[in-house]
C-alpha cells in the first residue's frame, strides 16, 4: 500500500494509477517468459521450414543427385518420394528448437543482464558489441547441449528415410545401436555452426535495430511498425548468420549422415570431411540456406518481440544508445 499523500483525492488518483500500471517483472518471472517466447519462436519457425531444411540437407549430402537448386530439389524430392518426404524430421526439429530457443533467447537476455550488473550500465553500453557477442556465445553453448541429440536424430531421418518412422523410434534406435555418444558426434560442428551463427544473428539484429531507432522514436512507434522493424532487422541478421555458419552446417550434415568407421574418432572424421569438401563444397546449398535462415530469423525476432509483449516481459535492459 502506498503511503498517504495527505489528500484523500490525491490518494485515490495514486491508487487508480497504480492499479492501471502493469507490474514490471524481474528475476525468474521475467527470464522464464523470455525463455518461453524464445522456445515458441524457434520451434514455430524451424518446424514450419522443415521442407526447406529437407531439401537443403539433401543438396548438402548428395549434390550429384540434387544439383538443380532449391526449386529443382523440391521437385526431385516430391517426384521420388512424395509430398510426405518434405515433412521428414519435423518432430525432432520442432522439439529440438523449442529447447534450443528457450536456452538461446532466455540465456542471451540473462547473460546480457549479468554483464550489465558486473561491469555497470555505462561500461556495458560503451562496449555493447562485446556484450552482445559474449552473451550470445554463452547462451548458444548451453542451447547446443540441449539441441544436439535431436539434431542428430533429424539428420539421420532426412539422410536415411528408411532408418525410422519418426522422432521417438529414431532417437531410440540410435541410442540402442550406437549409444549416447552418437548423439554428440556432431557437437563440435554444431558449436562451430551455431555459436558464430548466433553471435552474428544477435549482433547484426541489435545493430540494425539500433540504426533504425536512431531515426525513429521507439516510444512513438506503433506495435505493428515495431514488428516490421523486427522483421527487417531479423532478415539482415539471418543473411549474415547463414554466410558465417554455412561450412560448419555442411559438415554437421555429413558427420550425422552415417555412423563412423570402427575406431574412427570425431576429430579425424571432421578433418577427412573438411578435406573432401574444400571451401567451395562447404558452401553447397547456400542458396536454400540463405532463403531458409533469412526467413526464419526474421520470423523469430518478429514472433519473439510480439510474444514478449503478450507475456508482459518488458523488464529487460536495453543498452543501445
Secondary structure as UniProt FT lines:
FT   HELIX           8..20
FT   HELIX           27..48
FT   HELIX           50..61
FT   TURN            63..65
FT   HELIX           69..81
FT   HELIX           83..87
FT   TURN            88..89
FT   HELIX           90..119
FT   HELIX           121..126
FT   HELIX           128..159
FT   TURN            161..162
FT   HELIX           167..178
FT   HELIX           180..184
FT   TURN            185..186
FT   HELIX           187..213
FT   TURN            214..215
FT   HELIX           218..220
FT   HELIX           223..257
FT   TURN            262..263
FT   HELIX           266..282
FT   TURN            283..285
FT   HELIX           286..311
//
